[in-house]
């Protein structure tokens, strides 16, 4: 977890929360998520960005994921969530 954002657990939670909040603010629609799910969204967005960026060669093995990439990853996850929720 420490390598996601390049800091400790508290830093990861704080940046995850900020990335999740920003993603929810940018994506249109009403995404009713609590504070814990917003943190999870931001961290999952960073993991998605890390996976995609690592696969494309943008990040090396020990490089942290960028904040903007984390927000973009969280936005992608919100769109996927909206699609799955819409089908149900």
C-alpha positions as CSV (number, residue, x, y, z in Angstrom):
1,X,0.0,0.0,0.0
2,X,2.9,2.3,0.7
3,X,3.9,2.4,-2.9
4,X,0.5,3.5,-4.2
5,X,1.1,7.2,-3.4
6,X,4.6,7.1,-2.1
7,X,3.9,7.6,1.6
8,X,2.6,5.9,4.7
9,X,-0.9,4.6,5.4
10,X,-2.3,7.9,6.7
11,X,-0.9,9.7,3.6
12,X,-2.5,7.0,1.4
13,X,-5.9,7.5,3.2
14,X,-5.7,11.3,2.9
15,X,-4.8,11.3,-0.7
16,X,-7.3,8.5,-1.5
17,X,-10.0,10.6,0.2
18,X,-9.0,13.7,-1.8
19,X,-8.8,11.8,-5.1
20,X,-12.2,10.2,-4.4
21,X,-13.8,13.6,-3.6
22,X,-12.4,15.2,-6.7
23,X,-13.5,12.3,-8.9
24,X,-17.1,12.5,-7.4
25,X,-17.1,16.3,-8.1
26,X,-15.9,15.9,-11.7
27,X,-18.2,13.1,-12.7
28,X,-21.7,14.2,-13.4
29,X,-24.5,12.6,-11.5
30,X,-25.3,11.9,-7.8
31,X,-23.0,9.3,-6.4
32,X,-24.1,8.7,-2.9
33,X,-21.0,7.4,-1.2
34,X,-20.0,7.8,2.4
35,X,-16.5,8.9,3.6
36,X,-15.2,5.3,3.8
37,X,-16.4,4.5,0.3
38,X,-14.9,7.7,-1.0
39,X,-11.5,6.8,0.4
40,X,-11.9,3.3,-1.0
41,X,-12.8,4.8,-4.4
42,X,-9.7,7.0,-4.4
43,X,-7.4,4.2,-3.4
44,X,-9.0,1.8,-6.0
45,X,-8.6,4.5,-8.6
46,X,-4.9,4.7,-7.7
47,X,-4.6,0.9,-8.0
48,X,-6.3,1.0,-11.4
49,X,-4.0,3.8,-12.6
50,X,-1.0,2.0,-11.3
51,X,-2.0,-1.2,-13.1
52,X,-2.7,0.5,-16.4
53,X,0.3,2.8,-16.1
54,X,2.6,-0.1,-15.3
55,X,1.2,-2.1,-18.2
56,X,1.8,0.7,-20.6
57,X,5.3,1.5,-19.2
58,X,4.4,4.8,-17.6
59,X,5.4,3.8,-14.1
60,X,8.4,1.8,-13.1
61,X,8.2,-0.9,-10.4
62,X,9.0,1.5,-7.5
63,X,7.4,4.7,-8.7
64,X,4.3,6.0,-6.9
65,X,1.1,6.7,-8.8
66,X,0.4,10.3,-9.7
67,X,-2.5,12.2,-8.1
68,X,-4.1,13.1,-11.4
69,X,-3.9,9.5,-12.6
70,X,-5.5,8.4,-9.4
71,X,-8.4,10.8,-9.9
72,X,-8.8,9.6,-13.5
73,X,-8.8,6.0,-12.3
74,X,-11.5,6.8,-9.7
75,X,-13.6,8.5,-12.4
76,X,-13.4,5.4,-14.6
77,X,-14.5,3.3,-11.6
78,X,-17.4,5.6,-11.0
79,X,-18.5,5.3,-14.6
80,X,-18.3,1.5,-14.4
81,X,-20.2,1.6,-11.1
82,X,-23.0,3.7,-12.7
83,X,-23.2,1.3,-15.6
84,X,-23.5,-1.8,-13.4
85,X,-26.0,0.0,-11.1
86,X,-28.1,1.1,-14.1
87,X,-28.4,-2.5,-15.4
88,X,-29.7,-3.8,-12.0
